[in-house]
Amino acid sequence: MSQTHPQPNIMSIEPFNKEIRRFKLAINSGCPLRCEYCFLDKDAGEVLSAEFTRKALDLTLESPGNRKKILIYGGEPFLEFPLLQYAVAHARQRERTLGKTVSISVATSAIAIKSEHLDWLKHERVQLAISLDGDKSSHDRFRLAKNGTGTFDRIRANLDFIFSRLPARNLIALLGVHPDNAKNFALNYSSILGMGFDAVNIEVIHGVPWSRENIENFKDNLLDVATKIVQSINAGRFLFLESTYHEFDDSASLPQKRLCPAYSYLEIFPNGDYSFYPFPFIAGLQDRRHVRVGNAREGFLPRYKDCSFNAASAQCRGCIPEYYTIKSLQQGGEAYDLRARISTVIVKEILTRYQGLDALKKYLAEVSWRDNSGFSQ
């Protein structure tokens, strides 16, 4: 234990009284890309241990609730393929033992994807999430190889191979939105659809300045995208926004499930620390210490271990504001809130406009399947 940075008291991990619906494992920091907005040290060689992987999965799957979503990312998870295989095998074993439904997704740049990976994804029922920033110009502006060249052409060629092996239903695009690309967001969304995707998760880039003009551009473009998604129900091709899934889910409407960060935002770093922050946007050890809420070996800090949700309590009202205080990561917060608000608008509009129609029933069934199963053989 460092004398200059003493670690706070950690309590036992058992019992954990809060439901974890969605959990992210950052299994490594290594990556063949050098994206300008990612703060990871790609050469640090950080890899989550098998022990911590198992403990994090057990924590999630044994928590209250029968439906779980495991999101695995890095770095580039396929660079640690044996660990990735171990994580999924353990999750599937616990799924059977506990009788719960577990949806698993692996995020990738698609640069390192191989045929054996796709065969394994099909066999283990794992969804593939592919990071893209839109068309060639927008993507190559930030998502670079080690030599500084753009990666769009390599990824686009791999996409043709991936779509030839996996149904589109099993794929989702992680559409990164940097403030410099905000004015082109709707065009980049359309570009993603043109590649064959019908499901998108909007990944707002944090840690870089968002000007008022950037925010307004993003808002206008979000409204265009929202219109396209709502109209897709009558257009013959359903379009999906991942951030709307939980809003369609009545069981997730309770305040304790929607507002508690343990429900949707808990993740583990490769060193075994738990946090509520997106790992790639944490710059340096000092920020990591700041966002740490526990670790896989010893458990959670008392505040996060012993609390239970109560909307009237000062502790719950202050939890998120007191936690999300790193100034660099507040950059992008307004854009992220816009994404959340437009997701709510989309859900309300769909439920109102198509109420009682068979098309709505089919759409909601597909949303539920993608959120809770996520894979078609």
C-alpha positions as CSV (number, residue, x, y, z in Angstrom):
1,M,0.0,0.0,0.0
2,S,1.4,3.4,-1.0
3,Q,2.3,5.7,1.9
4,T,1.6,8.8,-0.3
5,H,-1.8,7.5,-1.4
6,P,-3.3,5.5,1.5
7,Q,-6.2,3.3,0.4
8,P,-9.5,3.8,2.1
9,N,-11.1,1.1,4.3
10,I,-12.7,-1.6,2.2
11,M,-15.5,-3.8,3.5
12,S,-16.3,-7.4,2.6
13,I,-18.0,-7.9,-0.8
14,E,-20.7,-10.1,0.8
15,P,-23.6,-9.5,1.0
16,F,-24.3,-7.0,-1.8
17,N,-27.8,-5.7,-1.4
18,K,-28.2,-3.9,-4.8
19,E,-29.3,-5.3,-8.1
20,I,-26.7,-5.1,-10.9
21,R,-28.5,-5.3,-14.2
22,R,-25.6,-4.1,-16.4
23,F,-21.9,-4.6,-15.7
24,K,-18.8,-3.7,-17.8
25,L,-15.6,-5.6,-17.7
26,A,-12.5,-3.8,-19.0
27,I,-10.3,-6.8,-19.4
28,N,-7.3,-5.1,-20.8
29,S,-5.7,-1.9,-21.9
30,G,-3.9,-3.1,-25.0
31,C,-5.2,-2.0,-28.4
32,P,-3.9,-1.8,-31.9
33,L,-5.5,1.7,-32.3
34,R,-4.4,5.1,-31.0
35,C,-7.7,7.0,-30.9
36,E,-7.0,10.6,-30.1
37,Y,-9.8,10.8,-27.5
38,C,-8.9,7.6,-25.6
39,F,-6.8,8.1,-22.5
40,L,-5.6,4.5,-22.0
41,D,-2.0,3.7,-22.0
42,K,-2.1,1.1,-24.7
43,D,1.4,-0.1,-23.9
44,A,1.0,-0.6,-20.2
45,G,0.1,-4.2,-20.6
46,E,-2.8,-4.1,-18.1
47,V,-4.8,-7.4,-18.1
48,L,-7.6,-8.3,-15.7
49,S,-6.7,-11.5,-13.8
50,A,-8.9,-14.6,-14.1
51,E,-9.6,-14.4,-10.4
52,F,-10.9,-10.9,-10.6
53,T,-12.9,-11.7,-13.7
54,R,-14.6,-14.6,-11.9
55,K,-15.3,-12.5,-8.8
56,A,-16.7,-9.6,-10.8
57,L,-19.0,-11.9,-12.7
58,D,-20.2,-13.7,-9.6
59,L,-20.9,-10.4,-7.9
60,T,-23.1,-9.4,-10.9
61,L,-24.9,-12.6,-11.5
62,E,-25.5,-13.4,-7.8
63,S,-27.0,-9.9,-7.2
64,P,-30.8,-9.6,-7.1
65,G,-32.6,-9.8,-10.4
66,N,-33.0,-12.5,-13.0
67,R,-31.8,-10.7,-16.1
68,K,-28.1,-9.6,-16.5
69,K,-26.2,-7.9,-19.2
70,I,-22.4,-8.3,-19.3
71,L,-20.4,-5.9,-21.5
72,I,-16.8,-6.8,-22.2
73,Y,-14.4,-4.3,-23.6
74,G,-10.8,-3.0,-23.2
75,G,-8.6,-1.9,-24.9
76,E,-9.2,-4.6,-27.5
77,P,-10.7,-7.7,-25.8
78,F,-9.7,-10.1,-28.7
79,L,-6.1,-9.5,-27.9
80,E,-6.7,-11.5,-24.7
81,F,-8.9,-14.1,-26.3
82,P,-8.2,-16.9,-23.7
83,L,-9.3,-14.6,-20.9
84,L,-12.3,-13.6,-23.0
85,Q,-13.2,-17.2,-23.5
86,Y,-12.8,-17.9,-19.8
87,A,-15.1,-14.9,-18.8
88,V,-17.9,-16.0,-21.1
89,A,-17.6,-19.7,-20.1
90,H,-17.9,-18.8,-16.5
91,A,-20.8,-16.5,-17.1
92,R,-22.6,-19.2,-19.0
93,Q,-21.9,-21.8,-16.3
94,R,-23.3,-19.4,-13.6
95,E,-26.3,-18.6,-15.9
96,R,-27.2,-22.3,-15.9
97,T,-26.6,-22.8,-12.2
98,L,-28.5,-19.7,-11.1
99,G,-31.3,-20.0,-13.6
100,K,-30.9,-16.4,-14.8
101,T,-30.9,-14.9,-18.3
102,V,-27.5,-13.5,-19.2
103,S,-26.9,-11.4,-22.3
104,I,-23.2,-10.9,-23.2
105,S,-21.6,-8.4,-25.6
106,V,-18.0,-7.9,-26.6
107,A,-16.9,-4.5,-27.9
108,T,-14.2,-4.4,-30.5
109,S,-12.5,-2.1,-33.1
110,A,-12.9,-5.0,-35.5
111,I,-9.2,-4.6,-36.5
112,A,-8.1,-7.8,-34.8
113,I,-11.2,-9.9,-35.6
114,K,-10.5,-13.4,-36.9
115,S,-12.6,-16.3,-38.3
116,E,-12.1,-18.3,-35.1
117,H,-13.5,-15.4,-33.1
118,L,-16.7,-15.3,-35.1
119,D,-17.2,-19.0,-34.8
120,W,-16.8,-18.7,-31.0
121,L,-19.2,-15.8,-30.8
122,K,-21.9,-17.9,-32.6
123,H,-21.3,-20.9,-30.4
124,E,-21.4,-19.0,-27.1
125,R,-24.3,-16.6,-28.1
126,V,-22.2,-13.5,-27.7
127,Q,-23.2,-10.2,-29.4
128,L,-20.5,-8.2,-31.2
129,A,-20.4,-4.4,-30.7
130,I,-18.2,-2.6,-33.2
131,S,-16.8,0.9,-32.6
132,L,-17.1,3.3,-35.5
133,D,-17.3,7.1,-35.8
134,G,-19.3,7.1,-39.0
135,D,-18.1,7.6,-42.5
136,K,-14.5,7.5,-43.6
137,S,-13.8,11.2,-43.0
138,S,-15.3,11.3,-39.5
139,H,-13.8,7.9,-38.5
140,D,-10.3,8.6,-39.7
141,R,-10.2,12.0,-38.0
142,F,-9.7,10.3,-34.6
143,R,-9.6,6.5,-34.8
144,L,-6.0,6.0,-35.9
145,A,-3.5,3.1,-36.2
146,K,-0.2,3.2,-34.4
147,N,1.5,4.8,-37.5
148,G,-1.1,7.7,-37.5
149,T,-3.1,6.5,-40.5
150,G,-6.9,6.2,-40.5
151,T,-8.4,2.8,-39.9
152,F,-11.7,3.1,-41.7
153,D,-10.8,1.1,-44.8
154,R,-9.5,-1.9,-42.8
155,I,-12.5,-2.0,-40.6
156,R,-14.9,-1.6,-43.5
157,A,-13.4,-4.6,-45.2
158,N,-13.6,-6.6,-42.0
159,L,-17.3,-5.6,-41.7
160,D,-18.1,-7.3,-45.0
161,F,-16.5,-10.5,-43.6
162,I,-18.4,-10.1,-40.2
163,F,-21.8,-9.6,-41.8
164,S,-21.2,-12.6,-44.0
165,R,-20.8,-14.7,-40.9
166,L,-23.1,-13.2,-38.3
167,P,-26.7,-12.0,-38.7
168,A,-27.2,-8.2,-38.4
169,R,-29.4,-9.0,-35.4
170,N,-26.3,-10.0,-33.5
171,L,-24.4,-6.8,-34.2
172,I,-24.5,-3.3,-32.8
173,A,-22.5,-0.3,-33.8
174,L,-20.9,1.9,-31.1
175,L,-21.1,5.2,-32.8
176,G,-18.6,7.6,-31.2
177,V,-19.5,11.3,-31.2
178,H,-16.6,13.7,-30.8
179,P,-17.7,17.4,-30.6
180,D,-15.9,18.1,-33.8
181,N,-18.2,15.5,-35.5
182,A,-21.4,16.7,-33.8
183,K,-22.6,18.6,-36.9
184,N,-22.2,15.5,-39.0
185,F,-23.8,13.1,-36.5
186,A,-27.0,12.4,-38.5
187,L,-25.0,11.8,-41.7
188,N,-22.7,9.4,-39.8
189,Y,-25.7,7.6,-38.3
190,S,-27.0,7.1,-41.9
191,S,-23.6,5.9,-42.9
192,I,-23.7,3.3,-40.2
193,L,-27.1,2.1,-41.4
194,G,-25.7,1.9,-44.9
195,M,-23.1,-0.6,-43.6
196,G,-25.8,-3.0,-42.6
197,F,-26.4,-2.1,-38.9
198,D,-29.9,-1.6,-37.6
199,A,-28.9,-1.1,-33.9
200,V,-26.7,1.7,-32.6
201,N,-25.4,2.9,-29.3
202,I,-24.4,6.5,-29.2
203,E,-21.0,6.8,-27.5
204,V,-20.6,10.5,-26.4
205,I,-16.9,11.4,-26.1
206,H,-16.0,12.7,-22.7
207,G,-12.9,14.5,-21.6
208,V,-12.7,17.0,-24.5
209,P,-14.4,20.4,-24.7
210,W,-17.9,20.7,-26.0
211,S,-18.7,24.2,-27.2
212,R,-22.3,25.6,-27.2
213,E,-22.2,25.3,-31.0
214,N,-21.2,21.6,-30.7
215,I,-24.1,21.0,-28.3
216,E,-26.6,22.7,-30.5
217,N,-25.4,20.8,-33.6
218,F,-25.6,17.6,-31.7
219,K,-29.2,18.4,-30.5
220,D,-30.4,19.2,-34.0
221,N,-28.8,16.0,-35.4
222,L,-30.3,13.9,-32.6
223,L,-33.7,15.1,-33.4
224,D,-33.2,14.0,-37.1
225,V,-32.1,10.6,-35.9
226,A,-35.0,10.3,-33.5
227,T,-37.4,11.0,-36.3
228,K,-35.8,8.3,-38.4
229,I,-36.0,5.7,-35.6
230,V,-39.7,6.5,-34.8
231,Q,-40.7,6.3,-38.5
232,S,-38.8,3.1,-39.0
233,I,-41.7,1.1,-37.4
234,N,-43.9,1.9,-40.4
235,A,-41.1,1.9,-42.9
236,G,-40.6,-1.8,-42.9
237,R,-37.1,-1.8,-41.3
238,F,-36.9,-1.5,-37.5
239,L,-34.1,0.7,-36.2
240,F,-32.9,0.5,-32.6
241,L,-31.1,2.8,-30.2
242,E,-29.6,0.9,-27.3
243,S,-30.1,3.6,-24.8
244,T,-33.9,3.3,-25.2
245,Y,-34.0,-0.4,-24.3
246,H,-34.4,0.0,-20.5
247,E,-37.1,2.7,-21.0
248,F,-39.3,0.2,-22.9
249,D,-38.8,-2.2,-20.0
250,D,-41.5,-1.6,-17.3
251,S,-39.6,-3.6,-14.7
252,A,-36.7,-1.1,-15.0
253,S,-39.0,1.9,-14.3
254,L,-38.6,1.8,-10.5
255,P,-36.5,4.7,-9.2
256,Q,-34.1,2.5,-7.3
257,K,-33.2,0.6,-10.6
258,R,-33.0,3.7,-12.8
259,L,-31.1,6.1,-10.5
260,C,-28.7,3.9,-8.5
261,P,-25.4,3.8,-10.4
262,A,-24.8,0.2,-9.3
263,Y,-27.7,-0.9,-11.5
264,S,-26.3,0.2,-14.8
265,Y,-22.9,1.9,-14.5
266,L,-20.7,-0.4,-12.4
267,E,-17.5,-1.6,-14.1
268,I,-14.1,-3.2,-13.3
269,F,-10.7,-1.9,-14.4
270,P,-8.0,-4.3,-15.4
271,N,-6.3,-3.9,-12.0
272,G,-9.4,-5.1,-10.2
273,D,-10.8,-1.7,-9.1
274,Y,-14.5,-1.1,-9.3
275,S,-15.8,2.3,-10.5
276,F,-18.8,4.0,-12.1
277,Y,-16.8,5.7,-14.8
278,P,-16.0,4.7,-18.4
279,F,-12.5,3.2,-18.2
280,P,-11.1,4.7,-21.4
281,F,-11.8,8.2,-20.3
282,I,-9.9,8.0,-17.0
283,A,-6.6,9.9,-17.4
284,G,-3.9,8.7,-14.9
285,L,-3.7,6.9,-11.6
286,Q,-4.9,9.9,-9.6
287,D,-8.2,10.0,-11.4
288,R,-8.6,6.3,-11.0
289,R,-8.1,6.6,-7.3
290,H,-10.8,9.3,-7.2
291,V,-13.4,7.2,-8.9
292,R,-12.7,3.9,-7.2
293,V,-15.6,2.5,-5.2
294,G,-13.9,-0.8,-4.2
295,N,-12.0,-3.7,-5.7
296,A,-12.5,-7.3,-6.6
297,R,-10.2,-8.8,-3.9
298,E,-11.7,-7.0,-0.8
299,G,-15.0,-5.7,-1.8
300,F,-16.6,-2.2,-1.7
301,L,-16.1,0.9,0.2
302,P,-18.5,1.0,3.1
303,R,-20.6,3.8,1.5
304,Y,-21.4,1.7,-1.5
305,K,-21.6,-1.7,0.2
306,D,-24.1,-0.8,2.9
307,C,-26.4,1.7,1.2
308,S,-29.8,0.9,-0.2
309,F,-31.9,3.2,-2.4
310,N,-34.2,5.7,-0.8
311,A,-35.2,8.6,-3.0
312,A,-35.9,10.8,0.0
313,S,-32.5,10.3,1.6
314,A,-29.7,12.9,1.4
315,Q,-27.2,10.1,0.8
316,C,-28.9,9.0,-2.4
317,R,-29.7,12.5,-3.6
318,G,-26.0,13.4,-3.3
319,C,-24.5,10.1,-4.5
320,I,-24.2,10.9,-8.2
321,P,-23.4,14.6,-7.9
322,E,-20.7,13.9,-5.3
323,Y,-19.2,11.1,-7.3
324,Y,-19.0,12.6,-10.8
325,T,-16.6,15.4,-10.0
326,I,-13.6,15.0,-12.3
327,K,-13.6,18.2,-14.3
328,S,-12.3,16.7,-17.5
329,L,-15.0,14.1,-17.5
330,Q,-17.7,16.7,-17.0
331,Q,-16.8,17.8,-20.5
332,G,-19.3,15.8,-22.5
333,G,-21.8,15.5,-19.7
334,E,-24.3,17.9,-21.3
335,A,-24.1,16.0,-24.6
336,Y,-24.7,12.7,-22.7
337,D,-27.7,14.2,-21.0
338,L,-29.0,15.2,-24.4
339,R,-28.7,11.6,-25.5
340,A,-30.6,10.4,-22.4
341,R,-33.4,13.0,-23.0
342,I,-33.8,12.1,-26.7
343,S,-34.0,8.4,-25.8
344,T,-37.0,9.2,-23.5
345,V,-38.6,11.3,-26.3
346,I,-38.2,8.4,-28.7
347,V,-39.8,5.9,-26.4
348,K,-42.7,8.1,-25.6
349,E,-43.3,9.0,-29.2
350,I,-43.2,5.3,-30.3
351,L,-45.6,4.2,-27.5
352,T,-48.0,6.9,-28.3
353,R,-48.0,6.9,-32.1
354,Y,-48.2,3.1,-32.5
355,Q,-50.3,2.2,-29.4
356,G,-52.4,-0.9,-30.1
357,L,-50.8,-1.7,-33.4
358,D,-49.2,-5.1,-34.2
359,A,-46.1,-3.2,-35.4
360,L,-45.5,-1.9,-31.9
361,K,-45.9,-5.4,-30.4
362,K,-43.3,-6.7,-32.8
363,Y,-41.0,-3.8,-32.2
364,L,-41.2,-4.2,-28.4
365,A,-40.7,-8.0,-28.7
366,E,-37.5,-7.3,-30.7
367,V,-36.2,-4.7,-28.2
368,S,-36.8,-7.2,-25.4
369,W,-35.0,-10.0,-27.3
370,R,-32.0,-7.8,-28.1
371,D,-31.7,-6.5,-24.6
372,N,-32.1,-9.9,-22.8
373,S,-30.9,-12.5,-25.3
374,G,-29.0,-10.6,-27.9
375,F,-28.1,-13.5,-30.2
376,S,-29.6,-15.6,-33.0
377,Q,-28.0,-18.8,-34.1
